[in-house]
Amino acid sequence: MKRKNFKIYVPIGVALIGLVFACNKSFLEKQPIGSYSPDVIASNSGVKGLLIGAYSLLDGWGGAGKSDPNNVGAWGTAASNWVFGGVCADDAHKGSDPGDQTPIVGLMTWTESPTNVFLEAEWQGNYDGVQRSNEVIREMRLATDIAPVDSVQYTAESRFLRAYFMMNLKKIFGNVPYIDESVTYTLGNWRIPNDPTIAANDASVWPKIEADLQYGVTNLPGKSTDAGRANKYAAEAYLAKAFMFEHKYSDALPLLQDLINNGMTAGGIKYGLNDHFYDNFNADTKNSKESVFAVQSTVNDGSGAANANDGDVLNFDYKAGYIGCCGFDQPSYSLVNAYKTDAVTGYPMPDTYNNSNFHNDEGITDAQPFTPDAVQTLDPRLDWTVGRRGIPYLDWGNMLGASMTRNQASGGPYLPIKNLVRKEQTDPNAANTAVDKSSWTNGYTALNVNLVRFSDVLLWAAECEVEANAPAAAQDLVNIVRTRAANPAGFVHTYIDPATPSLGYTNTPAANYFIKPYAAGFFAGLSQDDQRKYVRFERRLELAMEGHRFFDLVRYGTAAAELNFYVSKEAAVFGYTLMNGASFAAGKAEYFAIPQAEIDVSTIGGAPTLTQNPGYSN
């Protein structure tokens, strides 16, 4: 990870630092334009600037590694985790052409080398975030003009951010060193200090992550002056998330219950589900009551798209006149199949959904007739998650088919949609749009990245209730999520005229949507294993393409079984050839390889202090 000691990157000039916190949420995304010595920034305004710099790395882009010598780009460290969390699971294909961004192929087939450049980028990006968080605490102790109450606030926010970055590292690499503010850095040494007591990565970091988050729960306020700042309840959600990964369900449940009963956004709005599922993916309705914690994104703010969501910049259609770049992160056949519902009950089909492939348009040109399947019943969340031929693609008109994908033979027929902005939000003549007016065709958008949504909280709580042998309580929580999805007002509806979508929508659903909450007693009649299965499947449907799936499978302990089943269908049956021969090795592939460059630089006396993960050769 890249580090410096006496040159600390600051996002704005010192003369402006004191003004930033009076501004709106765009304060989170300022880019560094200079460097200042500690004696300059050891002040209240300087520490605020450092804190802004730590927040700015939530999007994974802009740290000391931004020179990007390996051309990984912002997508290599995207806050949405679309590569590690989605493409490496059964949510999505790499997309694009087979030879484009080839390091992703090694990751998604679980055969990556420790020299894979995406691994180094992810390591550096998150440890840059850890470093910036620690600098806030270190510099604050040198300042003499910070009130005690502000000192506690800055410490709590910094420790929350440090825990966030360390949790990312733990989820991806497993065995990682925990670095806190007591660690100092030798001038010129941009990685972990050559101290075996610090650099060793054979101890669990979970207790230290928990301590950081508990400090945030105890000391952060419920409300904040800025929508994107961490509050008490964001810290509580992340502490619960840590417990979920540790399988400490009895510790997580009371935190989740407090979030459900008392939690509120940084703006003071009580948590709840939005009326419509799609409002979570609309730049006009971001920071809603469902947003527990999100990466803030803005455009048209004078930064030249530097504050935009550039981690997802590759993940759009490939047709001129639309966003037009770059055909990555294409939803899998397996994911689309998961949205089938039983035609009698309206329930999902977790045991049989992937027995056959849902009707799609692969191999059909745009000009050939195509009618979407009107027989198979579907969960309506499908068409707010996946772009399918013949179905409205937000307000852009119907998704046309092969011409909108970059290489349908390689990536499949589907497009991501949760990261897509509305056409009405792209007008270059409008005062405020959801894309940068000078570069919107490159996909720099103002869509926030949802890190934790309230539906996350509800479904984590349902998992805990299953483990507590409370099936009725678990079912009630799942049904809250399903009831929102079942509201016809939230369905995708056909256009009055697909050629002129501005005319509006009809009252006719775009597909045969049929979804029902579970009937009273359904969960109670299932075994505990089956209760787990239904809760976990609901989580897949609700949170698909949001970067959670791989890590969920690992924490469930089902990654090997489910991903090898996925390969058997996706490659051998459905024809996704980039997965041919892939096999998920239990005991190895749950965590990715420690970057070789980091092992090499940790060497003391000829021996590295960092240890490679099991199953990978140096």
C-alpha positions in Angstrom: 0.0 0.0 0.0 1.3 3.4 -0.8 2.3 5.6 2.1 4.1 8.8 2.9 5.0 10.4 6.2 5.8 14.0 5.8 3.8 14.8 2.7 0.1 14.3 3.6 -2.3 14.7 0.7 -5.0 17.3 1.4 -8.1 17.6 -0.8 -8.2 21.4 -0.9 -6.1 24.4 -0.2 -5.7 25.3 3.5 -7.4 28.7 3.0 -10.5 26.9 1.9 -10.6 24.0 4.4 -12.5 25.9 7.0 -15.3 26.6 4.5 -15.9 23.1 3.2 -18.0 21.7 6.1 -20.5 24.5 5.6 -21.2 23.2 2.1 -23.4 20.3 1.0 -22.6 16.6 0.7 -20.1 17.2 -2.1 -17.6 17.8 0.6 -17.0 14.1 0.6 -15.6 13.9 -2.8 -12.9 16.6 -3.1 -9.8 15.6 -5.0 -6.2 16.3 -3.8 -4.5 19.2 -5.4 -1.5 19.8 -3.2 0.4 18.6 -0.2 1.2 20.3 3.1 3.5 19.5 6.1 2.0 18.5 9.4 2.8 21.8 11.1 0.5 23.5 8.6 -2.4 21.1 9.0 -2.2 20.6 12.7 -5.2 22.8 13.3 -8.9 22.5 13.4 -9.3 23.5 9.8 -6.4 21.3 8.7 -7.8 18.3 10.5 -11.2 18.9 8.9 -9.4 18.8 5.6 -7.8 15.5 6.4 -11.1 14.1 7.4 -12.6 15.2 4.1 -9.7 13.4 2.4 -10.5 10.2 4.2 -14.1 10.4 3.2 -13.1 11.1 -0.4 -11.5 7.6 -0.6 -14.9 5.9 0.0 -15.2 5.7 -3.7 -11.9 3.8 -3.9 -10.2 6.4 -6.1 -7.9 9.3 -5.5 -5.2 8.1 -3.1 -1.5 7.9 -3.4 -2.0 5.1 -6.0 -4.0 7.3 -8.4 -1.1 7.5 -10.8 -2.4 4.0 -11.8 0.8 2.7 -13.4 -1.0 -0.6 -14.2 -4.0 1.1 -15.9 -6.4 -0.6 -13.5 -8.6 2.5 -13.3 -11.2 3.5 -10.8 -13.2 0.3 -11.6 -10.4 -1.7 -10.0 -11.3 -0.2 -6.6 -14.9 0.7 -7.2 -17.0 1.3 -4.1 -19.7 -0.8 -5.7 -17.3 -3.8 -5.6 -18.7 -5.0 -8.9 -15.6 -7.0 -9.7 -14.9 -8.8 -6.4 -18.5 -8.9 -5.1 -20.5 -9.5 -8.3 -18.4 -10.8 -11.2 -16.5 -13.1 -8.9 -19.8 -14.6 -7.8 -22.9 -15.6 -9.8 -24.4 -12.2 -10.2 -22.6 -11.0 -13.4 -20.2 -11.8 -16.3 -17.2 -9.6 -16.9 -18.7 -8.4 -20.1 -17.1 -6.5 -22.9 -14.7 -8.3 -25.2 -12.8 -11.4 -23.9 -9.5 -9.6 -24.1 -10.6 -6.4 -22.4 -9.5 -6.1 -18.7 -8.2 -9.7 -18.8 -7.0 -9.6 -15.1 -10.8 -9.9 -14.2 -10.9 -13.3 -15.9 -8.4 -14.7 -13.4 -10.4 -13.2 -10.5 -13.8 -14.5 -11.7 -12.5 -18.0 -12.4 -10.7 -18.0 -9.0 -7.3 -18.7 -10.7 -5.7 -15.3 -10.1 -2.0 -14.9 -9.6 -0.6 -12.9 -6.7 0.7 -10.4 -9.3 -2.9 -9.6 -10.6 -3.0 -5.8 -10.8 -6.5 -5.6 -9.5 -5.3 -7.1 -6.2 -2.6 -4.6 -5.8 -5.0 -1.7 -6.6 -7.5 -3.0 -4.0 -4.9 -3.4 -1.4 -3.4 0.1 -2.0 -6.8 1.8 -2.3 -8.1 0.5 1.0 -4.8 1.0 2.9 -4.7 4.5 1.6 -8.1 5.0 3.3 -6.7 3.5 6.5 -3.7 5.8 6.3 -5.9 8.9 5.8 -8.1 8.0 8.7 -5.1 7.5 10.9 -3.6 10.9 9.9 -6.7 12.6 11.1 -6.2 11.2 14.6 -2.4 11.8 14.6 -2.6 15.4 13.4 -5.5 16.2 15.7 -3.3 15.4 18.7 -0.9 18.1 17.5 -3.5 20.8 17.1 -4.2 23.2 19.9 -7.4 24.8 18.7 -9.8 21.8 18.6 -12.5 21.7 21.2 -12.9 18.5 23.2 -16.3 17.8 21.7 -14.9 18.2 18.2 -12.0 16.0 19.0 -14.3 13.1 20.0 -16.4 13.7 16.8 -13.3 13.6 14.5 -11.9 10.6 16.2 -15.2 8.7 16.0 -15.6 9.5 12.3 -12.0 8.5 11.6 -12.3 5.3 13.4 -15.5 4.5 11.6 -13.8 5.1 8.3 -10.8 3.1 9.3 -13.1 0.2 10.2 -14.8 0.5 6.9 -11.6 0.2 4.9 -10.2 -2.6 7.1 -13.5 -4.5 6.7 -13.1 -4.3 2.9 -9.5 -5.7 3.2 -10.6 -8.4 5.6 -13.5 -9.5 3.2 -11.3 -9.6 0.2 -7.9 -10.8 1.5 -8.8 -12.6 4.7 -5.4 -12.3 6.5 -4.5 -8.7 6.7 -2.5 -6.5 9.0 -4.4 -4.0 11.1 -2.8 -0.6 11.0 -3.8 2.1 13.5 -2.6 5.6 14.3 0.2 4.4 16.5 2.0 3.2 13.3 4.5 5.7 11.9 6.0 5.6 8.4 9.6 6.1 7.3 10.0 8.8 4.8 9.9 7.2 1.3 8.4 3.9 2.6 5.0 3.8 0.9 3.9 0.5 2.3 3.5 -1.3 5.6 6.4 -0.5 7.9 9.1 -3.2 8.0 8.2 -4.2 11.5 7.2 -7.8 11.9 5.0 -7.0 15.0 3.0 -4.7 12.8 3.2 -6.2 9.3 2.3 -9.8 10.3 -1.0 -10.8 8.9 -1.8 -14.0 10.9 -4.0 -12.5 13.6 -7.7 -11.7 13.4 -8.5 -8.1 12.8 -12.2 -8.4 13.7 -11.9 -7.4 17.4 -10.1 -4.2 16.4 -12.7 -3.4 13.7 -15.4 -4.0 16.3 -13.7 -1.6 18.8 -13.5 1.1 16.1 -17.1 0.7 15.2 -18.3 0.5 18.9 -16.5 3.8 19.5 -18.5 5.3 16.6 -21.8 3.9 18.0 -21.0 5.5 21.4 -19.7 8.8 20.3 -21.2 9.8 16.9 -24.4 11.8 16.9 -27.6 10.6 15.4 -27.9 13.6 13.1 -25.3 15.4 11.1 -25.2 18.7 9.1 -24.1 16.7 6.0 -26.0 13.9 4.4 -23.0 11.8 3.6 -21.2 11.8 7.0 -21.3 8.8 9.2 -23.7 9.0 12.2 -24.3 6.7 15.2 -26.6 4.4 13.2 -24.2 4.0 10.3 -21.6 2.8 12.8 -24.2 0.5 14.4 -25.1 -1.0 11.0 -21.4 -1.7 10.3 -20.9 -3.2 13.7 -23.8 -5.5 13.0 -22.3 -6.3 9.7 -19.0 -7.3 11.3 -21.0 -9.5 13.7 -22.7 -11.1 10.7 -19.4 -12.0 9.1 -18.2 -13.4 12.5 -21.5 -15.4 12.9 -22.2 -13.6 16.1 -25.9 -13.4 15.4 -27.0 -12.9 19.0 -24.7 -9.8 19.2 -25.9 -8.5 15.8 -29.6 -8.8 16.5 -30.1 -6.2 19.2 -28.2 -3.7 17.1 -30.4 -4.4 14.1 -33.5 -4.2 16.2 -32.4 -0.7 17.4 -31.7 0.3 13.8 -35.2 -0.9 12.8 -37.0 0.8 15.7 -34.9 4.0 16.2 -32.4 4.4 13.4 -32.4 7.5 11.2 -30.3 9.0 8.4 -27.7 11.6 9.0 -30.4 14.1 8.0 -32.7 12.9 10.8 -35.1 10.9 8.7 -36.3 7.7 10.3 -35.1 4.6 8.4 -37.7 2.8 6.3 -38.1 1.3 2.8 -38.8 3.7 0.0 -42.2 3.3 -1.5 -40.6 2.2 -4.8 -37.6 -0.2 -5.1 -36.2 1.9 -8.0 -35.9 5.0 -5.9 -32.7 3.6 -4.4 -31.1 3.9 -7.8 -32.1 7.4 -8.9 -29.9 10.5 -8.6 -33.0 12.5 -7.8 -34.0 10.5 -4.8 -30.6 9.6 -3.2 -30.0 10.0 0.5 -33.5 8.8 1.1 -34.9 7.1 4.3 -33.5 3.8 3.0 -29.9 5.0 2.7 -28.1 3.9 5.8 -24.6 4.8 4.4 -23.7 5.7 0.9 -20.8 7.1 -1.2 -21.7 10.6 -2.2 -21.4 11.4 -5.9 -21.9 14.8 -7.7 -21.4 16.1 -11.2 -21.5 19.6 -12.8 -19.8 21.0 -9.7 -16.8 22.5 -11.4 -14.6 19.4 -10.7 -14.7 18.0 -14.2 -16.5 14.8 -13.1 -13.8 14.2 -10.4 -16.6 13.9 -7.8 -18.7 11.5 -9.9 -19.2 7.8 -9.4 -16.4 6.8 -11.7 -16.0 3.3 -10.2 -18.9 2.2 -12.4 -17.9 4.1 -15.5 -17.4 0.9 -17.6 -20.8 -0.6 -16.7 -23.2 0.7 -19.3 -24.7 -0.1 -22.6 -22.5 0.1 -25.7 -24.7 1.9 -28.2 -24.3 5.4 -29.5 -27.1 7.7 -28.3 -27.3 6.0 -25.0 -24.5 6.2 -22.3 -22.3 4.3 -24.8 -19.6 2.8 -22.7 -18.3 0.1 -22.1 -20.2 -3.1 -21.8 -18.9 -4.6 -18.6 -20.7 -6.1 -15.6 -23.4 -7.9 -17.6 -25.9 -9.8 -15.4 -25.6 -13.6 -15.6 -28.1 -16.1 -16.9 -28.2 -17.5 -13.4 -29.2 -14.1 -11.9 -32.0 -13.6 -14.4 -33.3 -17.2 -13.7 -33.4 -16.4 -10.0 -36.2 -14.0 -10.5 -38.6 -16.7 -11.7 -41.6 -17.1 -9.4 -44.0 -20.0 -8.8 -47.1 -19.3 -10.9 -49.4 -20.5 -8.0 -47.8 -19.1 -4.9 -45.8 -16.1 -6.2 -42.8 -17.4 -4.1 -39.2 -17.7 -5.4 -37.9 -21.1 -6.6 -34.6 -21.5 -4.8 -34.3 -25.2 -5.6 -35.3 -25.2 -9.2 -34.8 -21.7 -10.6 -31.7 -22.7 -12.6 -32.9 -26.0 -14.0 -33.6 -24.3 -17.3 -32.7 -21.0 -18.9 -35.2 -18.2 -19.0 -36.2 -17.1 -22.5 -33.7 -14.5 -23.8 -32.6 -12.8 -27.0 -29.1 -14.1 -27.4 -28.0 -14.5 -31.0 -30.9 -12.5 -32.3 -30.2 -9.2 -34.1 -32.2 -6.1 -33.2 -34.1 -6.2 -36.5 -35.5 -9.7 -36.0 -38.8 -10.0 -34.2 -38.6 -10.7 -30.5 -41.4 -10.8 -27.9 -40.5 -11.1 -24.2 -41.7 -14.2 -22.5 -45.3 -13.5 -21.3 -45.8 -16.9 -19.6 -43.2 -17.2 -17.0 -44.1 -15.3 -13.8 -41.4 -13.0 -12.5 -40.3 -11.0 -9.5 -40.7 -7.4 -10.6 -37.3 -6.5 -9.2 -35.8 -8.2 -12.2 -36.5 -5.3 -14.6 -35.1 -2.7 -12.2 -31.9 -4.8 -11.9 -31.4 -6.2 -15.4 -31.8 -4.6 -18.8 -33.6 -7.2 -21.1 -34.6 -6.9 -24.7 -38.1 -5.7 -25.3 -38.4 -4.3 -21.7 -38.2 -0.5 -20.9 -34.6 0.5 -20.1 -35.6 3.2 -17.7 -36.8 6.1 -19.9 -34.4 5.4 -22.8 -36.9 3.3 -24.7 -37.1 -0.5 -24.8 -33.8 -2.3 -24.5 -33.0 -3.1 -28.2 -30.9 -6.2 -27.8 -27.5 -7.2 -29.3 -26.6 -3.8 -30.5 -26.6 -2.5 -26.9 -24.1 -5.1 -25.7 -20.5 -4.8 -26.7 -20.0 -8.5 -27.4 -23.1 -10.6 -26.9 -21.4 -13.8 -27.8 -19.0 -13.3 -25.0 -20.9 -11.4 -22.3 -24.5 -12.5 -22.9 -27.6 -10.6 -23.7 -28.2 -8.6 -20.5 -27.2 -5.2 -19.2 -26.8 -3.7 -15.7 -29.4 -1.1 -14.8 -29.1 -0.1 -11.1 -26.2 2.2 -12.1 -28.0 3.7 -15.1 -29.2 7.3 -15.0 -32.4 8.4 -16.6 -32.3 9.9 -20.1 -34.1 13.0 -18.7 -31.2 13.5 -16.4 -28.7 13.8 -19.3 -29.9 16.9 -21.1 -26.7 18.9 -21.7 -28.8 22.1 -21.6 -30.3 21.4 -18.2 -29.0 23.3 -15.2 -28.7 20.2 -13.1 -28.3 16.7 -14.5 -27.2 13.4 -13.1 -24.2 13.2 -15.4 -21.3 15.5 -16.2 -22.4 17.7 -19.1 -18.9 17.6 -20.7 -18.4 13.9 -20.4 -21.7 12.1 -19.7 -21.2 9.7 -22.6 -18.4 8.2 -20.6 -20.7 7.3 -17.7 -19.6 9.8 -15.0 -22.8 10.0 -13.0 -24.2 11.5 -9.8 -25.6 8.3 -8.6 -24.6 7.5 -5.0 -23.2 4.0 -4.3 -25.4 2.4 -1.7 -23.1 0.7 0.8 -25.9 -0.3 3.3 -29.6 0.0 2.6 -32.3 -0.4 5.1 -33.4 -3.6 3.3 -29.9 -4.9 4.2 -30.7 -4.3 7.8 -34.1 -6.0 7.6 -32.6 -9.1 5.9 -29.7 -9.3 8.3 -32.2 -9.2 11.2 -34.2 -12.0 9.5 -31.0 -14.1 9.3 -30.5 -13.5 13.0 -34.1 -14.5 13.9 -33.6 -17.8 12.0 -30.5 -18.5 14.0 -32.5 -17.6 17.2 -35.2 -20.2 16.2 -37.8 -17.4 15.7 -39.2 -18.3 12.2 -42.3 -16.1 12.5 -40.1 -13.0 13.3 -37.8 -13.9 10.4 -40.7 -14.3 8.0 -42.2 -10.9 9.1 -39.0 -9.2 8.3 -38.6 -10.8 4.9 -42.2 -10.0 4.1 -41.6 -6.3 4.7 -39.2 -6.4 1.8 -41.4 -8.6 -0.4 -44.5 -6.5 0.2 -42.7 -3.4 -1.2 -41.6 -5.5 -4.3 -45.2 -6.7 -4.8 -46.8 -3.3 -5.0 -47.9 -2.8 -8.7 -47.2 0.9 -8.4 -43.5 -0.1 -8.4 -43.6 -2.4 -11.4 -41.9 -1.6 -14.7 -44.7 -0.5 -17.1 -44.7 -0.4 -20.9 -44.2 2.9 -22.7 -47.1 4.6 -24.5 -44.7 4.9 -27.5 -41.3 3.3 -27.2 -40.0 5.8 -29.7 -41.0 8.8 -27.6 -40.6 7.7 -23.9 -41.2 11.2 -22.7 -44.9 10.6 -23.4 -45.0 8.4 -20.3 -46.0 4.8 -19.4 -49.1 2.7 -19.8 -50.8 1.0 -16.9 -49.7 -2.4 -18.4 -46.9 -4.2 -16.6 -43.9 -4.8 -18.9 -43.8 -8.5 -18.0 -45.9 -11.2 -16.2 -45.0 -10.0 -12.7 -46.3 -12.2 -9.9 -44.9 -12.0 -6.4 -46.5 -12.6 -3.0 -45.4 -12.2 0.6 -45.2 -15.6 2.5 -48.4 -16.8 4.0 -48.7 -17.1 7.8 -46.8 -20.1 9.1 -44.8 -20.7 6.0 -41.4 -20.3 7.7 -42.5 -22.3 10.7 -43.2 -25.2 8.5 -39.7 -25.3 7.1 -36.6 -26.8 8.6 -34.0 -24.3 9.9 -31.8 -25.0 6.9 -34.7 -24.2 4.5 -35.5 -21.0 6.5 -31.9 -19.9 5.9 -32.2 -20.7 2.2 -35.3 -18.5 1.7 -33.8 -15.6 3.7 -30.6 -15.8 1.8 -32.4 -16.1 -1.5 -34.4 -13.0 -0.7 -31.2 -11.1 -0.1 -29.9 -12.2 -3.5 -33.1 -10.9 -5.2 -33.1 -7.6 -3.3 -29.4 -6.7 -3.4 -28.3 -8.2 -6.7 -25.6 -6.3 -8.7 -24.8 -4.2 -5.6 -21.4 -5.9 -4.8 -22.5 -8.2 -1.9 -23.0 -11.6 -3.4 -19.5 -13.1 -3.3 -19.0 -12.0 0.3 -22.4 -13.3 1.3 -21.7 -16.7 -0.1 -18.4 -16.9 1.8 -19.9 -15.9 5.1 -22.7 -18.4 4.6 -20.1 -21.1 4.0 -21.8 -22.1 0.8 -19.5 -20.5 -1.8 -17.9 -23.7 -3.1 -21.2 -25.5 -3.6 -23.1 -22.6 -5.1 -20.4 -21.3 -7.4 -19.4 -24.7 -8.7 -23.1 -25.3 -9.5 -23.2 -21.9 -11.2 -20.2 -22.9 -13.4 -21.9 -26.2 -14.3 -24.9 -24.2 -15.6 -23.4 -20.9 -16.8 -20.5 -22.5 -18.8 -21.6 -26.0 -19.8 -25.4 -25.4 -20.3 -25.9 -21.7 -21.0 -22.7 -21.1 -22.9 -20.7 -18.5 -21.0 -17.4 -19.8 -22.3 -15.1 -17.6 -20.2 -16.1 -19.8 -17.3 -15.1 -23.1 -19.0 -13.0 -25.2 -16.7 -13.4 -22.9 -13.7 -13.6 -24.5 -10.3 -14.0 -22.9 -6.9 -11.6 -24.5 -4.5 -12.9 -24.6 -1.0 -10.4 -23.5 1.6 -8.6 -21.3 -0.9 -10.9 -19.3 -3.1 -12.9 -17.7 -0.3 -10.1 -15.1 -0.1 -8.0 -13.6 -2.8 -4.2 -13.7 -3.1 -2.2 -11.3 -1.1 -0.5 -9.0 -3.7 3.0 -10.2 -4.3 4.4 -6.7 -4.4 3.3 -6.3 -0.8 4.9 -9.5 0.3 8.1 -8.5 -1.4 8.3 -5.1 0.2 7.7 -6.6 3.7 11.0 -8.5 3.6 13.3 -8.2 6.6 16.6 -10.1 6.7 15.6 -12.0 3.5 12.3 -13.2 4.9 8.8 -11.6 4.3 6.7 -10.6 7.2 3.5 -10.9 5.2 2.3 -14.4 4.6 0.5 -15.5 1.5 -2.9 -17.0 1.8 -3.3 -20.8 1.7 -3.3 -22.3 -1.8 -1.5 -19.5 -3.6 2.2 -19.7 -4.6 4.5 -16.7 -4.4 
